[in-house]
Amino acid sequence: MKNKLIFLLLITGLLASCTSLQTPTPAPTSIHATPTGTATSLPTETPTNTPAPTGGSGQLWIVLSNALKAINADGSGSQTVISKQQFEKEFTPVQAKDVTPNWHSTLSPDGKKILVLTCNLIMNKSCSNYKLYLSDVDFKRVKTFQSYRGEITKWSPDSKNIIVLSTGKVMDVISAGDDFGKVTHLPIASSAFWSADGKSIYYYHDGWFVIKSDGTGVSPLKCDLCALASNPANFAVAESPNGQLIAIGTTDGMIAIANSSDFSQFKLASVGSYVSQLYWSPDSQKLAADLNPSTSQSDVVILGADATVIEKLPRPDGVNYFYTCGWSPDSTQITVLTLLSSSFDIYIHTVGQPQFFHLFNVKDNLPTCPVWLPGGAK
């Protein structure tokens, strides 16, 4: 019963949530504008599952519901970085009965810090007593935040700060740098993302704004594109790693890619479905997008920096939910998380190849997206 409940909670989280999806509106409103650039239709492909990975940094780390695993990009060398005993010792309250680590738990981009959310199950039905933990993976620093229910958590590119959008859409920044665990309260926001240098945050609340991570220097963004992207999806916004482009996905099936200085030049791609997540490749040349054509399935498409569609990824056989996780450091591969029945699988896809490489089966654990360690660093 408990495992079934956790699975149902997870499905609910997948449809409502960081790493997290909004429910598509039944009849989305079209964008009434003439795009600068040609809207691109999505190609179709035949699904295959022949593994043939190339490139990559060498190793990925995966946060499970009660452990931290490491695995090489070729599927070899699976090992436990943090054991179940260590995980539960550091990341559960004193009253450990019926405590479940939440799937919102995430690793920092450098793989050196971990964010864990736990809660107490009440009669195996609902969660209470939420706790958020921030820790180095070696447990030298552990910070506990009581009754902290974060719907969205996003690490800054430099792994020094975390955006937390909690229930009620209050936005906080938690320091994961020298001032470990300090919380800075920022304005209310329904959507937020980091600048490429990790110093500023773009956020949406009845218009687009930018603010420094310390809560100072808020200013509105005045641009034509902001009016076009008036229905941004909560998580489908991102600045390219080179700081030159910003991508915005909307609830009515459009992706805008614009210059990050003032959004004055942009191109639009019509992808036809609710855009729930966007991920830039490290070289800023490609953009992976998670799409939700309905509440019962999801898709992944890859675009170029000019908003042209490169490929639509074939969904593995029997899989309904299909999510982008992140790019390899050499920008040639992405990891994807799939859901089939009660089992999760992690695949690696090489851009331009129809085959997938099956990396890892999560089985009965609640997973988060794996993190590629830069340069194969341990």
LINFEN-V976900 format. One line per field, one symbol per residue. ss: DSSP state (~ for helix, > for strand, _ for the rest). psi: psi as a letter, one per 30 degrees, with the letter a starting at -180 (. if undefined). burial: I if it has 9 or more other C-alpha atoms within 8 Angstrom, else O. Layout:
BEGIN
ss = ???
psi = ???
burial = ???
END
This chain:
BEGIN
ss = _~~~~~~~~~~~~~~~__________________________________________>>>>>____>>>>>______>>>>_~~~~~~~~_______>>>____>>_____>>>>>>>>>>___>>>>>>>>>>>_____>>>>>___>>>>>>_____>>>>>>____>>>>>_______>>>>____>>>>_____>>>>>___>>>>>______>>___~~~~~___>>>>>>>>_____>>>>>>___>>>>>>______>>>>>___>>>>>>>_____>>>>>>>>>__>>>>>>>>____>>>>________>>>>>>>_____>>>>>>>>__>>>>>>>>_____>>>>>>>>_______>>_~~~__
psi = eeeeeeeeeeeeeeff.h.jklkkkeikkljiljkjlkkklklklkklhjkiklalfekkkkjafglklkklfgflgklkekleeeeeefglleifkhkkklffklllffgflkkkkllkkjhgelklhkkkkkllfggfkkkkjkhjjkekkkklfggflkkjjlkfgkklkkkgbeikfkkkkllkkfkklklffgflkklkjhlklkklfgglhkkljjleeeeehfhklefhkkklffgfkkkkklfggkkkjlkfeggfkllkkjfflkjfkkjklfggflkkkkkjflfglllkkkllfggkkelkkkklkgkekjkkelllfggfllkkklkjbgkkkklkkkkfkfllkjekkfbgljllklkkkkggk.
burial = OOOOIOIOOIOOIIIIIIIIIIOIOOOOOOOOOOOOOOIIOOOOOOIIIOOOIOOIIIIIIIIIIIIIIIIIIOIOOIOIOIIOOIIIOOIIOOOOOOIIIIIIIIIIIIIIIIIIIIIIIIOIOOIOOIIIIIIIIOOOOIIOOOOIIIIIIIIIIIIIIIIIIIOOIIIIIIIIOOOIIOOIIIOOIIIIIIIIIIIIIIIIIOIIIIIIIOIOOIOOIOIOIIOIIOOIIIIIIIIIIOIIIIIIIIIIIIIIIIIIOOIIOIIIIIIOIIIIIIIIIIIIIIIIIIIIIOIOIIIIIIIIIOIIIOIIIIIOOOIIIIIIIIIIIIIIIIIIIIIIOOIIIIIIIIOOOIIIIIIOOIOOOIIIIIIIIOOIOO
END
